[in-house]
Amino acid sequence: MASYYFLFLILFYYSLNVIVFASLGDNHYLYRACLNHCKQMNCSTSLGLRDFQDKQTFFEYIFQWSCQDECSYECMWKTVNDMEKNDQDIEQFHGKWPFIRFLGIQEPASTLFSILNLLSNYIFGYQVLRRHLQYNVHPLYSMWMIFCLISMNGWIWSTIFHTRDKPLTEIFDYIGAISLVFSQFACCIIRVGYRTNYMRLAKVASLFLLLFFVYHAYYLLFIKMDYGYNMKVNIIVGVLNVICWLLWSIINLLSGKVYVWRCAVSVILAMLFATLELADFVPIAWIIDAHSLWHFSTIFLPILWYRFIVDDSTYLLRYFN
């Protein structure tokens, strides 16, 4: 299963390069001509800008749709309509499929599902951990609470990014996503080494992961937003994370710890759901695409994952006491 996940990540990395570097829509002659004309007529004079501001809705103003952004949005749909009229394939624009804007939100479905993922992690994660586990009583309580908060932070930035795709929101979305992968892998290392002769080594390895993540985030923020480098790091850490949790689950299931099945199923389902990214298609009704379906599929995973954490912490409390 881990090798299957590795194959998926390689394919996903390839697809990201296609999306980021080969968007044909924004190079379409009609789009370019429309964009240049719109900017010249509406964004280059004080009269044009005043007219744009008068027509701008409250939500478009709040989410910072500039005159240039509005031109890009309007010209995108003119180009899409022309493509449909001439039975041409719909292309992506600036790395994204065409989406109908709703209340100033750029990708309504992905935004909604990101919010639901955030709520799921809060209700089935944070609240469940607080209800069933106790600080300074249950082993690894603080670790899992920190992981839960990191997960929630990741979904907050996913919501912000899908609401409005800007360079800064994109970077923080990437950092938020990879922080979840790093933290889950660190949690696996700590859990494997817990109360064993390898605990000190596990702490050192987790500290190394933390320092590397800090460097990685610093690099993306202040040096270069390198998509290829970021995805390679995701691949390596993601594969190691999956291998760690699946091997640990198998070993513990074979030793009779039945509750661990939730961990294994969570990891496997997460891998299967991630393959939705490969089924890239033109958005249904210009709202639902493969990426939004992936976000929808992960809404229910915290139910399994955090129940496993509660069961595991309860087991550790009983075993070591």
RONUTI-782179 format. One line per 4 residues: number of its first residue (from 1); their letters; for each residue x, y, z of N, C-alpha, C. Coordinates in steps of 0.02 Angstrom, whole numbers, plus 50000, padded with zeros to 5 digits. Layout:
% RONUTI-782179
NUM) a) X,Y,Z,X,Y,Z,X,Y,Z | ...;
END
This chain:
% RONUTI-782179
1) masy) 50041,49940,50000,50000,50000,50000,50043,50063,50000 | 50098,50060,50035,50143,50119,50037,50172,50133,49968 | 50189,50079,49931,50216,50089,49864,50162,50118,49818 | 50099,50098,49828,50044,50126,49790,50038,50201,49803;
5) yflf) 50045,50220,49867,50041,50291,49885,50099,50330,49854 | 50157,50298,49852,50215,50331,49821,50202,50343,49747 | 50171,50293,49713,50155,50302,49643,50106,50360,49633 | 50056,50362,49677,50007,50417,49673,50041,50485,49680;
9) lilf) 50087,50490,49728,50121,50554,49740,50162,50575,49679 | 50195,50526,49647,50233,50542,49587,50187,50569,49532 | 50129,50536,49523,50082,50558,49472,50053,50626,49490 | 50039,50636,49554,50012,50700,49577,50063,50755,49566;
13) yysl) 50127,50740,49579,50180,50789,49568,50183,50808,49494 | 50175,50758,49450,50175,50772,49379,50116,50816,49360 | 50057,50800,49387,49998,50838,49370,50003,50910,49395 | 50035,50920,49452,50044,50988,49478,50088,51029,49431;
17) nviv) 50140,50998,49403,50183,51033,49357,50144,51053,49294 | 50098,51008,49272,50057,51023,49214,50012,51082,49229 | 49981,51082,49288,49934,51135,49307,49970,51201,49313 | 50026,51201,49349,50059,51263,49366,50093,51295,49306;
21) fasl) 50124,51253,49264,50166,51281,49212,50136,51277,49142 | 50077,51247,49134,50052,51238,49067,49977,51253,49062 | 49954,51308,49094,49885,51328,49088,49875,51361,49020 | 49835,51329,48978,49827,51353,48910,49776,51409,48905;
25) gdnh) 49729,51411,48952,49676,51461,48948,49701,51532,48949 | 49748,51546,48994,49772,51615,49000,49819,51635,48943 | 49836,51587,48899,49875,51603,48840,49832,51604,48777 | 49767,51593,48786,49720,51594,48729,49718,51665,48700;
29) ylyr) 49717,51669,48634,49720,51735,48601,49660,51779,48621 | 49601,51749,48628,49542,51788,48646,49548,51815,48718 | 49573,51774,48762,49582,51795,48831,49633,51852,48836 | 49689,51845,48801,49741,51897,48804,49715,51963,48776;
33) acln) 49680,51959,48720,49654,52020,48688,49602,52053,48733 | 49558,52012,48761,49506,52039,48806,49537,52070,48868 | 49586,52037,48896,49618,52061,48957,49653,52128,48946 | 49690,52132,48891,49725,52195,48876,49676,52253,48865;
37) hckq) 49622,52238,48829,49572,52290,48815,49536,52311,48880 | 49519,52263,48921,49483,52278,48983,49526,52320,49030 | 49589,52302,49037,49634,52340,49081,49644,52411,49056 | 49649,52417,48989,49660,52484,48960,49599,52528,48969;
41) mncs) 49540,52499,48961,49478,52538,48964,49455,52551,49036 | 49466,52504,49081,49437,52508,49148,49486,52520,49205 | 49549,52503,49194,49596,52504,49250,49653,52554,49243 | 49654,52589,49187,49711,52634,49174,49694,52707,49183;
45) tslg) 49631,52722,49195,49611,52792,49204,49572,52799,49269 | 49573,52859,49297,49536,52872,49359,49461,52864,49350 | 49436,52882,49291,49365,52875,49276,49345,52802,49274 | 49387,52761,49241,49373,52690,49236,49376,52656,49304;
49) lrdf) 49425,52674,49344,49431,52645,49411,49373,52665,49456 | 49350,52727,49449,49293,52750,49489,49230,52711,49469 | 49221,52699,49405,49164,52660,49381,49167,52588,49406 | 49228,52560,49407,49237,52491,49433,49219,52488,49507;
53) qdkq) 49242,52536,49545,49229,52537,49617,49155,52547,49632 | 49120,52585,49591,49049,52596,49602,49009,52531,49590 | 49032,52490,49543,48997,52428,49526,49017,52370,49571 | 49072,52376,49606,49098,52321,49647,49053,52307,49706;
57) tffe) 49038,52243,49718,48996,52224,49775,49036,52226,49839 | 49000,52223,49895,49032,52225,49961,49081,52167,49969 | 49060,52105,49951,49102,52046,49961,49162,52047,49914 | 49154,52071,49854,49210,52077,49808,49262,52126,49835;
61) yifq) 49237,52178,49868,49283,52227,49898,49319,52196,49958 | 49282,52161,50000,49311,52129,50060,49365,52079,50041 | 49351,52040,49988,49399,51988,49967,49450,52014,49916 | 49454,52079,49909,49507,52113,49872,49510,52093,49798;
65) wscq) 49452,52097,49765,49452,52089,49693,49469,52156,49661 | 49529,52160,49635,49552,52222,49604,49522,52230,49534 | 49533,52287,49504,49509,52298,49436,49540,52248,49388 | 49605,52234,49396,49639,52185,49354,49611,52115,49365;
69) decs) 49596,52099,49428,49567,52033,49443,49498,52026,49411 | 49459,52079,49413,49392,52078,49383,49397,52070,49308 | 49445,52103,49277,49456,52094,49205,49473,52022,49189 | 49517,51993,49229,49537,51923,49219,49478,51876,49225;
73) yecm) 49435,51889,49275,49376,51847,49287,49327,51852,49228 | 49311,51913,49208,49263,51923,49154,49290,51896,49088 | 49353,51907,49074,49382,51882,49011,49388,51806,49011 | 49398,51777,49069,49400,51704,49074,49333,51675,49051;
77) wktv) 49278,51703,49074,49213,51677,49055,49195,51691,48983 | 49218,51747,48957,49208,51760,48885,49244,51708,48843 | 49305,51690,48865,49344,51640,48829,49313,51571,48836 | 49288,51554,48896,49255,51490,48907,49193,51484,48863;
81) ndme) 49153,51536,48861,49093,51536,48819,49110,51526,48746 | 49165,51556,48724,49187,51548,48655,49211,51476,48643 | 49246,51448,48691,49268,51378,48685,49208,51331,48679 | 49157,51342,48721,49098,51300,48718,49061,51308,48651;
85) kndq) 49056,51370,48629,49021,51384,48566,49054,51349,48508 | 49121,51343,48509,49158,51312,48454,49178,51240,48469 | 49144,51210,48520,49156,51140,48538,49230,51125,48552 | 49263,51172,48584,49333,51163,48603,49337,51138,48675;
89) dieq) 49393,51105,48691,49404,51084,48760,49412,51144,48805 | 49382,51140,48864,49390,51194,48913,49459,51189,48944 | 49494,51245,48946,49561,51246,48974,49562,51280,49042 | 49617,51269,49078,49626,51303,49142,49656,51373,49131;
93) fhgk) 49644,51415,49180,49669,51483,49178,49710,51496,49241 | 49773,51512,49230,49819,51527,49286,49819,51470,49337 | 49821,51408,49311,49827,51350,49355,49762,51327,49386 | 49705,51355,49366,49642,51336,49396,49588,51327,49343;
97) wpfi) 49540,51282,49358,49482,51277,49315,49438,51340,49325 | 49396,51355,49277,49349,51410,49286,49297,51392,49340 | 49289,51435,49389,49239,51426,49442,49193,51487,49444 | 49129,51474,49457,49082,51529,49467,49095,51560,49535;
101) rflg) 49106,51623,49536,49118,51659,49599,49052,51667,49637 | 49055,51658,49703,48995,51665,49745,49011,51709,49805 | 48978,51766,49809,48990,51813,49864,49064,51831,49870 | 49097,51836,49813,49167,51854,49812,49214,51796,49825;
105) iqep) 49186,51736,49837,49227,51676,49851,49248,51644,49786 | 49312,51633,49777,49339,51610,49713,49321,51537,49698 | 49326,51494,49748,49310,51423,49739,49260,51403,49794 | 49196,51413,49783,49145,51402,49835,49145,51332,49865;
109) astl) 49148,51280,49823,49143,51212,49849,49203,51194,49892 | 49263,51207,49868,49323,51191,49907,49326,51232,49971 | 49301,51294,49968,49298,51335,50029,49250,51305,50080 | 49190,51287,50057,49141,51256,50102,49167,51192,50133;
113) fsil) 49196,51149,50092,49220,51084,50117,49281,51093,50163 | 49321,51144,50152,49376,51159,50197,49349,51181,50265 | 49296,51221,50265,49264,51242,50328,49236,51181,50364 | 49205,51135,50327,49177,51075,50358,49232,51030,50386;
117) nlls) 49290,51027,50353,49347,50990,50380,49372,51022,50444 | 49373,51088,50445,49393,51124,50506,49345,51108,50563 | 49280,51110,50550,49230,51095,50601,49235,51022,50624 | 49248,50977,50576,49255,50906,50593,49313,50894,50639;
121) nyif) 49370,50927,50626,49428,50920,50670,49416,50951,50738 | 49376,51004,50740,49360,51035,50804,49311,50993,50844 | 49257,50969,50812,49205,50932,50848,49228,50861,50865 | 49255,50825,50816,49274,50755,50826,49346,50748,50849;
125) gyqv) 49384,50803,50846,49453,50801,50869,49463,50838,50934 | 49463,50903,50931,49478,50944,50990,49428,50930,51047 | 49364,50932,51032,49314,50922,51085,49315,50851,51112 | 49326,50802,51069,49328,50732,51091,49389,50721,51135;
129) lrrh) 49446,50748,51116,49506,50740,51158,49497,50773,51226 | 49467,50832,51226,49455,50867,51290,49405,50830,51333 | 49357,50797,51301,49304,50763,51339,49328,50696,51368 | 49369,50659,51330,49386,50591,51350,49456,50583,51380;
133) lqyn) 49500,50632,51369,49568,50628,51395,49581,50685,51443 | 49629,50673,51488,49646,50724,51538,49720,50741,51535 | 49734,50806,51542,49803,50830,51543,49839,50803,51605 | 49901,50782,51596,49942,50753,51650,49916,50687,51676;
137) vhpl) 49868,50659,51642,49842,50593,51660,49852,50544,51603 | 49824,50559,51546,49831,50515,51488,49897,50528,51452 | 49933,50476,51435,49997,50483,51399,49988,50517,51331 | 50035,50558,51314,50038,50592,51249,49979,50639,51236;
141) ysmw) 49946,50660,51289,49889,50706,51282,49910,50771,51247 | 49964,50801,51270,49986,50865,51242,50005,50858,51168 | 50038,50802,51152,50059,50791,51083,49998,50789,51036 | 49947,50753,51057,49888,50746,51013,49848,50811,51010;
145) mifc) 49847,50849,51064,49812,50913,51062,49848,50961,51014 | 49914,50961,51016,49953,51003,50970,49940,50982,50898 | 49939,50916,50886,49926,50891,50818,49857,50913,50795 | 49808,50910,50839,49740,50931,50821,49738,51005,50803;
149) lism) 49773,51046,50841,49775,51118,50827,49811,51132,50761 | 49863,51094,50746,49899,51101,50682,49853,51083,50625 | 49813,51030,50633,49765,51010,50582,49714,51065,50569 | 49688,51093,50624,49638,51146,50617,49669,51207,50583;
153) ngwi) 49730,51223,50600,49764,51279,50567,49772,51267,50492 | 49788,51205,50474,49794,51188,50403,49729,51200,50365 | 49673,51181,50396,49608,51190,50363,49586,51263,50362 | 49608,51301,50411,49594,51374,50410,49627,51405,50349;
157) wsti) 49691,51387,50337,49726,51416,50280,49700,51389,50214 | 49676,51327,50214,49644,51300,50154,49581,51339,50137 | 49543,51356,50189,49482,51396,50179,49500,51465,50151 | 49550,51497,50180,49571,51564,50158,49595,51562,50086;
161) fhtr) 49636,51511,50070,49664,51506,50003,49610,51495,49950 | 49563,51450,49964,49510,51436,49915,49460,51494,49911 | 49455,51533,49964,49413,51592,49961,49443,51643,49914 | 49509,51651,49920,49543,51701,49877,49615,51679,49866;
165) dkpl) 49629,51661,49804,49696,51638,49785,49742,51697,49774 | 49785,51709,49823,49836,51761,49819,49904,51728,49832 | 49959,51759,49811,50025,51728,49824,50037,51711,49897 | 50017,51755,49943,50029,51743,50014,49983,51688,50040;
169) teif) 49919,51689,50020,49873,51636,50044,49893,51568,50016 | 49921,51568,49955,49944,51505,49926,50002,51476,49966 | 50050,51518,49983,50108,51495,50022,50086,51467,50089 | 50042,51503,50124,50020,51479,50190,49977,51417,50185;
173) dyig) 49941,51409,50129,49904,51347,50118,49952,51288,50110 | 50005,51298,50072,50056,51245,50064,50090,51230,50130 | 50108,51281,50168,50141,51271,50232,50094,51236,50281 | 50031,51257,50282,49982,51225,50325,49972,51152,50309;
177) aisl) 49971,51136,50245,49961,51066,50224,50021,51023,50243 | 50081,51048,50230,50140,51007,50244,50154,51004,50319 | 50131,51053,50357,50139,51050,50430,50100,50991,50458 | 50044,50975,50427,50004,50918,50450,50042,50853,50437;
181) vfsq) 50074,50848,50378,50112,50787,50362,50171,50779,50409 | 50208,50834,50419,50266,50832,50464,50245,50813,50535 | 50192,50844,50560,50171,50832,50629,50145,50761,50639 | 50109,50735,50589,50084,50667,50596,50141,50616,50595;
185) facc) 50192,50629,50555,50250,50585,50553,50288,50589,50619 | 50295,50649,50646,50329,50657,50711,50290,50621,50766 | 50224,50625,50763,50182,50589,50812,50192,50514,50808 | 50199,50489,50747,50210,50417,50738,50277,50396,50768;
189) iirv) 50328,50436,50757,50395,50421,50784,50392,50420,50861 | 50360,50470,50891,50354,50473,50963,50313,50414,50990 | 50259,50397,50954,50217,50342,50977,50254,50275,50973 | 50292,50265,50920,50330,50203,50913,50382,50197,50968;
193) gyrt) 50414,50252,50985,50467,50250,51035,50444,50258,51107 | 50379,50269,51117,50354,50285,51184,50367,50228,51234 | 50399,50247,51289,50416,50202,51345,50458,50142,51321 | 50502,50155,51273,50548,50103,51250,50619,50130,51257;
197) nymr) 50668,50088,51241,50738,50109,51243,50754,50159,51188 | 50708,50168,51141,50720,50213,51084,50686,50280,51093 | 50660,50294,51153,50623,50356,51163,50666,50418,51151 | 50729,50416,51175,50773,50474,51165,50786,50485,51091;
201) lakv) 50798,50430,51055,50809,50435,50983,50746,50462,50948 | 50688,50441,50971,50625,50466,50942,50618,50541,50952 | 50637,50565,51011,50633,50637,51025,50681,50676,50981 | 50741,50649,50971,50790,50682,50929,50765,50685,50857;
205) aslf) 50737,50630,50833,50711,50628,50764,50653,50677,50755 | 50610,50682,50805,50554,50729,50802,50578,50801,50803 | 50630,50814,50843,50659,50881,50844,50690,50899,50777 | 50723,50851,50746,50751,50861,50679,50695,50878,50629;
209) lllf) 50639,50842,50633,50582,50856,50589,50556,50927,50599 | 50551,50947,50662,50527,51015,50678,50574,51067,50648 | 50639,51059,50657,50687,51107,50632,50686,51110,50555 | 50679,51051,50525,50677,51049,50452,50613,51083,50426;
213) fvyh) 50557,51072,50461,50495,51105,50441,50502,51181,50446 | 50533,51205,50499,50543,51277,50508,50585,51305,50450 | 50638,51268,50432,50680,51289,50375,50639,51289,50310 | 50599,51236,50301,50559,51229,50241,50510,51287,50234;
217) ayyl) 50475,51303,50289,50428,51359,50288,50463,51425,50275 | 50521,51434,50306,50561,51495,50295,50581,51501,50222 | 50602,51445,50192,50624,51445,50122,50567,51466,50076 | 50507,51437,50087,50450,51453,50045,50427,51525,50054;
221) lfik) 50432,51550,50114,50408,51617,50130,50455,51672,50107 | 50520,51662,50120,50567,51718,50113,50620,51708,50058 | 50627,51647,50033,50678,51636,49982,50646,51624,49913 | 50607,51570,49908,50576,51554,49843,50517,51507,49853;
225) mdyg) 50461,51523,49820,50405,51477,49819,50417,51426,49764 | 50452,51373,49783,50474,51322,49736,50425,51263,49739 | 50381,51258,49689,50330,51205,49689,50362,51136,49686 | 50413,51128,49644,50445,51063,49637,50478,51040,49701;
229) ynmk) 50515,51085,49732,50549,51068,49796,50498,51052,49850 | 50444,51092,49854,50393,51080,49904,50360,51012,49895 | 50346,50993,49833,50314,50929,49821,50361,50871,49835 | 50425,50879,49820,50473,50826,49836,50477,50813,49911;
233) vnii) 50476,50867,49949,50476,50860,50022,50412,50826,50045 | 50355,50844,50015,50291,50812,50030,50294,50738,50016 | 50323,50720,49959,50328,50650,49940,50367,50610,49991 | 50427,50634,50007,50472,50598,50052,50441,50590,50121;
237) vgvl) 50419,50646,50151,50390,50643,50218,50324,50606,50218 | 50284,50615,50166,50219,50581,50162,50226,50506,50158 | 50273,50482,50117,50284,50409,50111,50310,50380,50177 | 50357,50414,50208,50383,50391,50273,50329,50390,50326;
241) nvic) 50285,50439,50324,50230,50442,50372,50182,50383,50363 | 50164,50369,50300,50119,50313,50286,50150,50246,50306 | 50213,50236,50287,50248,50174,50304,50250,50165,50380 | 50266,50219,50416,50272,50216,50489,50206,50194,50520;
245) wllw) 50152,50227,50502,50087,50212,50534,50060,50144,50514 | 50069,50125,50450,50043,50060,50429,50082,50003,50460 | 50148,50008,50462,50188,49955,50493,50172,49950,50567 | 50167,50007,50601,50150,50006,50672,50081,49975,50683;
249) siin) 50033,49992,50639,49966,49964,50646,49965,49889,50636 | 50001,49865,50585,50002,49793,50571,50033,49755,50629 | 50089,49780,50655,50123,49747,50711,50077,49744,50772 | 50043,49797,50786,50000,49799,50846,49935,49760,50836;
253) llsg) 49910,49758,50775,49851,49717,50762,49868,49643,50771 | 49927,49623,50747,49948,49553,50754,49961,49535,50827 | 49976,49585,50868,49987,49571,50939,49923,49575,50980 | 49867,49585,50946,49802,49582,50981,49770,49648,50999;
257) kvyv) 49799,49704,50979,49770,49769,50996,49718,49786,50942 | 49657,49764,50953,49605,49769,50902,49588,49842,50885 | 49591,49886,50935,49571,49955,50924,49613,49991,50871 | 49672,49964,50856,49718,49996,50808,49690,49995,50737;
261) wrca) 49638,49955,50725,49610,49952,50657,49588,50021,50633 | 49566,50063,50679,49545,50130,50658,49603,50171,50630 | 49661,50161,50657,49721,50196,50631,49736,50173,50560 | 49737,50107,50550,49753,50079,50484,49701,50100,50432;
265) vsvi) 49638,50096,50450,49584,50115,50403,49588,50189,50386 | 49602,50231,50436,49608,50303,50424,49663,50318,50373 | 49721,50286,50381,49777,50298,50336,49761,50273,50265 | 49731,50214,50261,49714,50185,50196,49661,50227,50160;
269) laml) 49609,50247,50197,49557,50289,50167,49586,50356,50143 | 49630,50385,50183,49661,50448,50163,49698,50441,50097 | 49733,50384,50089,49769,50372,50026,49721,50364,49968 | 49667,50325,49979,49619,50313,49926,49583,50378,49906;
273) fatl) 49564,50417,49956,49530,50480,49941,49575,50528,49903 | 49640,50525,49918,49687,50571,49885,49691,50558,49810 | 49675,50497,49788,49677,50481,49717,49625,50520,49677 | 49576,50550,49712,49528,50592,49677,49562,50649,49640;
277) elad) 49620,50669,49665,49658,50723,49632,49678,50704,49561 | 49686,50638,49549,49706,50616,49483,49649,50619,49433 | 49587,50618,49458,49528,50620,49415,49511,50692,49398 | 49558,50728,49371,49549,50799,49358,49499,50808,49301;
281) fvpi) 49448,50848,49312,49397,50859,49261,49370,50930,49266 | 49338,50951,49212,49307,51018,49211,49253,51020,49265 | 49250,51072,49305,49203,51075,49361,49130,51064,49341 | 49096,51023,49380,49025,51011,49369,48987,51074,49389;
285) awii) 48947,51100,49343,48910,51162,49354,48957,51220,49372 | 49020,51213,49353,49072,51263,49367,49081,51274,49442 | 49066,51222,49482,49073,51227,49555,49113,51169,49584 | 49095,51107,49565,49125,51047,49594,49179,51019,49548;
289) dahs) 49241,51017,49572,49296,50985,49535,49326,50929,49577 | 49377,50896,49551,49407,50839,49585,49438,50860,49652 | 49468,50918,49653,49500,50942,49714,49449,50954,49770 | 49392,50982,49752,49340,50994,49802,49311,50928,49827;
293) lwhf) 49305,50879,49782,49280,50813,49803,49329,50780,49852 | 49394,50791,49841,49444,50765,49888,49434,50796,49957 | 49424,50861,49958,49411,50894,50023,49347,50868,50055 | 49296,50855,50014,49233,50828,50041,49244,50760,50072;
297) stif) 49284,50718,50039,49294,50649,50063,49330,50645,50129 | 49370,50695,50145,49409,50692,50207,49372,50720,50268 | 49312,50745,50258,49273,50775,50313,49262,50725,50369 | 49251,50661,50351,49231,50611,50400,49289,50573,50431;
301) lpil) 49349,50583,50406,49407,50546,50432,49423,50561,50505 | 49415,50623,50529,49430,50635,50600,49389,50593,50649 | 49330,50570,50628,49290,50527,50672,49328,50464,50690 | 49358,50433,50639,49398,50372,50650,49464,50387,50684;
305) wyrf) 49498,50438,50659,49566,50451,50682,49569,50470,50755 | 49527,50515,50777,49530,50538,50846,49500,50487,50895 | 49456,50444,50870,49432,50389,50913,49489,50340,50926 | 49530,50329,50874,49590,50288,50883,49636,50319,50935;
309) ivdd) 49646,50384,50932,49691,50418,50979,49665,50411,51051 | 49600,50419,51060,49570,50410,51127,49581,50339,51152 | 49568,50290,51109,49577,50219,51129,49649,50204,51144 | 49695,50232,51104,49766,50218,51114,49791,50250,51178;
313) styl) 49770,50311,51192,49791,50345,51254,49763,50309,51315 | 49701,50284,51309,49671,50246,51364,49709,50181,51375 | 49729,50148,51321,49767,50086,51326,49834,50099,51360 | 49869,50152,51340,49934,50168,51370,49927,50184,51445;
317) lryf) 49874,50218,51463,49862,50235,51533,49853,50171,51575 | 49814,50125,51549,49802,50062,51586,49865,50018,51587 | 49900,50015,51531,49957,49970,51526,50014,49991,51571 | 50030,50056,51572,50088,50079,51611,50071,50095,51683;
321) n) 50007,50094,51700,49988,50102,51770,49975,50035,51804;
END
